[in-house]
């Protein structure tokens, strides 16, 4: 039996989404049990709408971390649903945790409770993005707004190890996201990281990529600081949504357009779902000593269920253990 700890209070919708998602995932995975942390007064009314499950254990706490909480304030909330879920992983009561809560708070509390891997200064968020060849991985997605060259090099090693473990692809290619492909482009930290990675035997480094290379499949792993990575991802999500909406408007102008649209829109909507944050859900926090999955704050029931399933998969396939071994070999 595998136990996953879930922060019931995180995200834009809290128990309205997290509780049905937990019950749904339990119905599909008989080997799973859930420790659900949150306020019973808000969780019970949702639970009462569903059949009970013996593999669900509710741990009551009235304290929660809001999206407005600063990192320092979140660390003082030692009885919050997020903190208790992380404590469960630290204490060996759970094999991983999932939260849709405050990203900064999750990163800081994970680092405080679980500690970073030996040789890693900062953890980073990584997620897959679609491209012309299938998918690649983008990191960091917001855990660290500013990074020095050492951080970027560590991210490159972690990303390479994660891609290899997830996809079974030996020696995946790694690139730095930059404003140009020329050696002189970018700030000092990017240039220093580039110089170090070019001489490194730990990763298959191929140099710089620009924003328009993200979806060509040029690199298996694209590394950036958290500010750049987060902006790149969300800009891509927003652009695709805009394009689909504009095309839909054009198709609806006349009967001929509606006929063509009936054929084309299913394809466009499929493309949109490749980016939709509610569906492509579950960034993994690499660099801490435990499985931590960050769900999108706007995630619906199906998406949050996917984040829990990702944590389950990471544990069952011992993916983070493989990543950790590779990191320790290459960084130390």
N, C-alpha and C positions, 0 to 999 in steps of 0.2 A: 504494500500500500504506500502510495506517495502522497505526502502532505504539502499543500501549497497555502501560504498565508496571503490573505487578501485584505487590502485596505478598503473597507466598504464605503468610506465617507469621501474619498477623493473624486475629482472630476467635476464637471459642470452639473451632473445630475445625481450624484451620490447613490444612495440605496435604490432609487428608482431604476437604475441601470445595473449596478453591481450585483444586487441580490438575484434578479431573474437570470443574469448571466452565469452566476455561480451555480444556481440550480440546474440550468441547462447543461453546463459543462459536466456536472456530476452525473446527469442522466446518460451522457454519452461516454463517460470514462469510468467504468466500475472500479478501476484500480486507484482512483483518486479520492482523497478526502481534503476538505477545506477548513482552515481556521479563518473565520470571518471576524474582523475586528471593527467595532463601531458602536454607535449609540442604539441600544435596544429599542428605545422609544421611537426611533425613526426607521429601524429595520423591521421590527415585528409587524407593523401594518402591511408591509410589502410581503413578508413571509407568509402571512395569513391568507394570501391570495393563491398560494401554491401548496401542493402536497409536500409534506415534510420529508427530509432525507436524513438517515442516521449518520451519514458520512459528512454532515455539515455541523461544525461546532461554532457557536457564536460566543465571542469573547467581548463582553460589554466594556465600553469606555465612553465617557461623555466628551472627552477631549478630542479635537480634530484640528488639522492644519488647513487653513484656508488659502486660497490663491493669493490673498493680500498679505499673508504672513511673510516677514523677512526671514532670511536664513537664520539669523541669530535668534529670532523669536521662535522659530520652528524647533531649534535645538533645545530650547528651554521647555518645550512641551513633551516631557518624557513619558506621558501617559496617552499620547495621541494614537489614533488608530494606525497611522503610518509607522510611527516609532515602534509600537508593540509588534507589528507585523515583521519589522526588521529584527527586533529582538528574538522573535521566534526562529528566524533563520540562524541567527548567531548562536542561540542556545541548542540548536539541533532539533527543534520541534517541528521545523518545516524545511523543505528542500529548496524553497524559493519563495519569492513574494512578488505581488503585482499591485501597482497603484496607478491611478489616473490623476493623482494629486499634483500639487505644486512641484515643478521640475527642480528648481533650485533647492527646495527643502528636501526632496527625495535624494538628490545627489549628496548634499551635505550630511544628512542623517545616515545614508548608506556608508559614506566614508567614515563617519564617526563610529558607527556601531560595528560594521563588518571589517573595516580597515582595508587599505589598498593592498594589492599583491606586491610582493617583494620586488623592488626595482621600478615600480610605477608610482609617479608622483600624484597624478590626477586621473580619476576615472573619466570615461567618455561614453556618450550615447551613440550607438550604431544601429542603422536600420537598412533594409534593402530598398532599392529603387529600381523600377523597370528600365530596361534599355533595349536597343535594337537587337542585342544578342541574347536577351533573357533578363538578367538582373545584375546589379552590382551593389556595393555597400558604400554608404556615405556616413562619415563621422568627422567631427563631433557635431551633434545636432542641438546643442544648447547647454550642455553641462558646464562648459568653460567658455566664457565670452572672450577672454584673452588668454593666449598661450605663448610660451616661449618655444624656441627651436627644439629643446629637449622634449617638451610635451608632445610636439608634433611628431617627432621621431618615435616616441613611445606609442602614440596613437597608430602610427604606420605599422609597427610590429604587432600590436593588438589586433588591428583590422585584418592584417594578413593571416594571423593565426585563426581568427574567427571565420574568415572566408574559407580557409582550408578545412576547418572542422565542419562547417555547415554544408559545404558543397562537395567535399572530398576532392577538391582540385589542388594538386600540389603546386607550390610556388606561385600563388596568384599575383597578378600585377598590381602595383600600388602607385598612385600619383598624388601630388599635392595640387589642390585647387588654387589657382592664381589668376591674376588679371591679364596674363599673357604667357606665351611659351618661351620667350627669350630669357636667358640667364639673368639679365639685369633687372627684370620685372619683379615686382612684389616688395614688401617691406623687409627689414633686416632679418626678422625671425624666419620668414619664409625662405629667404636666400640661404641662411645658415642651415636650416633643416634640409634644404635641397643639397647643399654641399656634403652634409653628413650622410644622408641617405644614398647618395651616389657612390660613396665609398663603403657602404655597409653590405655585408654578406648575409644579413638577417632577412632582408626582404628583396623581392624582385621589383626594384624601383625603376620607373620609366620616365620620371621627370614631371613637368607641370602639365596640367590640363586646365582649360578655361571652362566657363559656365556652359557654353554650347557643346562641350564634349561629354557632359554628364550622362547623356542618354544615347551616346553612340556605342557604348561598350568598350571604349578605348582602354579603360582600366577596370580591374575587378574591385578595387577599393580606392575610394577618393577621400583624401584627408584634408580637413580644414579646421580652423578654430570654431568654437561653438556658435559664435555670432554669424560668421559667414555660412556655415553649414545649415543653420536653422533658416536663415533668410533664403538661401538657395532652394531648400526643400519647399518652403511655404510659398515662395514666388512661383515655383513650378506648379504646385497644386492650384494656386489661384489663376494662373494663366490658362491651364487646361480647362478649368471650370468656365472661364470667360469665353474661350474659343467654342466650347460646346454650346453655351447659351447663345452666342452670336449666330452660329450655324443653325441652331434650332429656330431662331427668329427669322432668318432668311428663308428657311424651308416652309414656314407657316404663312408666308406672304400671299401665296396663290395656290390654286389646286395642283398645278404641275410640281411646285416645290414640295407640297405635302406628299405627293406620290414618291418623289425621290427621297424625301426625308424619311418616309416609312422604311425605306431600304437602308439608308445610311445611318440613321440615329442609333440603332442597336450597336453598330460598330463603334461609333463615337462614345456611347455610354460605357461600353466595355473598356475603352481606353481611359475614360474618366475614372473608372473604378480602380484602375491600376495605381492611381495616385490618391484616391479618396482617403483622407486620414481616418475616417470612421471605419474603413474596411482594411486598409493596409496598416494594421495596428500592432504596436508592441515594439518599442525601441529597447534594446538590451544595454544595460549599464555595464560596460567592460572595465575591468581594472580593480574591482572589489572582490573580496573573498566570499562570494555567494551569488546566487542567481537573483537578479533584480530586473524586473521588466516594467518599463514605463509605458502605460497606456495613454493614448491621446485623451486630452481633457474633454473633448467633444464626443468621445466614443459612445456608440449606442450598444445595445445588449449583445448583438452579434460580434461586434468589434471587441468588446471587453472579454467576451468568451474566447476570442482568438488570442488575446494577450495571455490569458490563463493557460491556454493550450500551448502557447510558446514556452512558458515557464516549465510546463510539464515535459515538453520535448527536450528542452535544454538539460533537464535533470536526467531523463531516461536514457539519453544518448551520451551522457557525461561530456557534453560539448565544452562546458566551461572548464572542466578539469583538463581537457586536451589543450584548450587555449592557455590555461595557466602554466602547464608544463612547457609549452613552446615559449611563452613570454619569459619564464624564469631562465630558460636556456639562452635566449637571445639578448635579454636586457642586462642580466647580472654579469 
